[in-house]
Amino acid sequence: MELPLPPENPKTWQDVLNHLFDRYLFLAKENYHVLSARVTPVLTDKVINLSASAITIMNDLPEDKANRWLGFVQGVMIAGGVLDIEYERDYTRPLFHSVKGFIPRMGPN
């Protein structure tokens, strides 16, 4: 099995979150022993189960709840050394912005 590729043109926040949970499910399974050693097997299993559940019931989850689940999964995987916070920010931000029609703010010059 290979790491899931991002959707080319996500239409909804559910499309983005489905992709991310699918990606994190894959990474958690592929890095199970590393993640378990760093954050405990219980948290690793929680990440796997929560990701799988989110994929299954995404269309029934309120957006705020889905985002809390996503933050939990990302936090555990970052704490476990499976994800890098800056890389993940750069990976996820364009996906979310494409759906929400985000216009970046210009910083001070």
Kinemage of the C-alpha trace (Angstrom):
@kinemage 1
@onewidth
@group {chain A} dominant
@subgroup {mainchain}
@vectorlist {calphas} color= white
{ca met a 1} P 0.000 0.000 0.000
{ca glu a 2} L 1.214 3.508 -0.817
{ca leu a 3} L 0.778 6.854 0.876
{ca pro a 4} L -2.501 8.377 -0.400
{ca leu a 5} L -2.064 11.293 -2.787
{ca pro a 6} L -3.905 14.556 -2.106
{ca pro a 7} L -7.105 15.200 -4.052
{ca glu a 8} L -6.479 17.381 -7.109
{ca asn a 9} L -9.519 19.597 -6.658
{ca pro a 10} L -11.188 19.023 -3.307
{ca lys a 11} L -14.747 20.344 -3.385
{ca thr a 12} L -15.625 20.225 0.317
{ca trp a 13} L -13.957 20.229 3.721
{ca gln a 14} L -15.059 16.584 3.959
{ca asp a 15} L -12.929 15.775 0.886
{ca val a 16} L -9.900 17.358 2.553
{ca leu a 17} L -10.471 15.687 5.920
{ca asn a 18} L -11.138 12.294 4.342
{ca his a 19} L -7.813 12.540 2.556
{ca leu a 20} L -5.964 13.654 5.689
{ca phe a 21} L -7.459 10.938 7.899
{ca asp a 22} L -6.680 8.369 5.199
{ca arg a 23} L -3.112 9.667 5.075
{ca tyr a 24} L -2.719 9.605 8.860
{ca leu a 25} L -4.234 6.131 9.090
{ca phe a 26} L -1.656 4.917 6.583
{ca leu a 27} L 1.230 6.667 8.375
{ca ala a 28} L 0.153 5.425 11.811
{ca lys a 29} L -0.018 1.839 10.590
{ca glu a 30} L 3.282 2.078 8.705
{ca asn a 31} L 5.014 3.616 11.738
{ca tyr a 32} L 3.139 1.699 14.438
{ca his a 33} L 6.199 0.574 16.394
{ca val a 34} L 7.923 3.957 16.295
{ca leu a 35} L 4.745 5.804 17.268
{ca ser a 36} L 3.901 3.301 20.019
{ca ala a 37} L 7.369 3.571 21.521
{ca arg a 38} L 7.187 7.362 21.655
{ca val a 39} L 3.582 8.013 22.703
{ca thr a 40} L 2.287 4.591 23.936
{ca pro a 41} L 0.418 1.845 22.110
{ca val a 42} L -2.900 3.079 23.554
{ca leu a 43} L -2.560 6.489 21.863
{ca thr a 44} L -1.334 4.864 18.657
{ca asp a 45} L -4.390 2.597 18.583
{ca lys a 46} L -6.606 5.620 19.303
{ca val a 47} L -5.121 7.457 16.293
{ca ile a 48} L -5.745 4.440 14.060
{ca asn a 49} L -9.301 3.880 15.313
{ca leu a 50} L -10.228 7.566 15.259
{ca ser a 51} L -8.867 7.994 11.725
{ca ala a 52} L -10.724 4.926 10.466
{ca ser a 53} L -13.950 6.057 12.175
{ca ala a 54} L -13.655 9.566 10.771
{ca ile a 55} L -13.340 8.209 7.233
{ca thr a 56} L -16.401 6.021 7.740
{ca ile a 57} L -18.684 8.685 9.246
{ca met a 58} L -17.222 11.915 7.799
{ca asn a 59} L -20.455 13.016 6.144
{ca asp a 60} L -22.266 12.755 9.486
{ca leu a 61} L -19.648 14.616 11.556
{ca pro a 62} L -20.049 18.329 12.267
{ca glu a 63} L -17.097 20.271 10.885
{ca asp a 64} L -15.922 21.463 14.311
{ca lys a 65} L -15.890 17.915 15.698
{ca ala a 66} L -14.049 16.565 12.658
{ca asn a 67} L -11.450 19.315 13.075
{ca arg a 68} L -10.978 18.485 16.773
{ca trp a 69} L -10.406 14.839 15.846
{ca leu a 70} L -7.938 15.949 13.194
{ca gly a 71} L -6.049 18.112 15.699
{ca phe a 72} L -5.831 15.228 18.158
{ca val a 73} L -4.509 12.836 15.499
{ca gln a 74} L -1.999 15.393 14.217
{ca gly a 75} L -0.847 16.235 17.752
{ca val a 76} L -0.203 12.611 18.688
{ca met a 77} L 1.607 11.949 15.421
{ca ile a 78} L 3.744 15.075 15.816
{ca ala a 79} L 4.553 14.169 19.424
{ca gly a 80} L 5.448 10.682 18.207
{ca gly a 81} L 7.833 12.020 15.576
{ca val a 82} L 5.848 10.675 12.621
{ca leu a 83} L 4.809 14.121 11.385
{ca asp a 84} L 6.751 17.363 11.250
{ca ile a 85} L 4.643 20.354 12.238
{ca glu a 86} L 6.032 22.736 9.617
{ca tyr a 87} L 5.870 20.188 6.806
{ca glu a 88} L 2.313 19.295 7.778
{ca arg a 89} L 1.263 22.951 7.907
{ca asp a 90} L 2.645 23.469 4.415
{ca tyr a 91} L 0.958 20.272 3.199
{ca thr a 92} L -2.515 20.892 4.657
{ca arg a 93} L -2.889 24.650 4.304
{ca pro a 94} L -3.269 24.694 0.491
{ca leu a 95} L -5.842 21.899 0.688
{ca phe a 96} L -8.012 23.785 3.158
{ca his a 97} L -7.559 27.109 1.391
{ca ser a 98} L -8.634 25.659 -1.939
{ca val a 99} L -11.954 24.621 -0.400
{ca lys a 100} L -12.658 27.725 1.646
{ca gly a 101} L -11.605 30.196 -1.030
{ca phe a 102} L -8.937 31.553 1.288
{ca ile a 103} L -7.204 34.775 0.276
{ca pro a 104} L -3.844 35.086 2.030
{ca arg a 105} L -3.271 38.216 4.093
{ca met a 106} L -0.282 40.259 3.156
{ca gly a 107} L 2.212 40.670 5.971
{ca pro a 108} L 4.063 43.855 6.777
{ca asn a 109} L 6.634 44.845 4.193
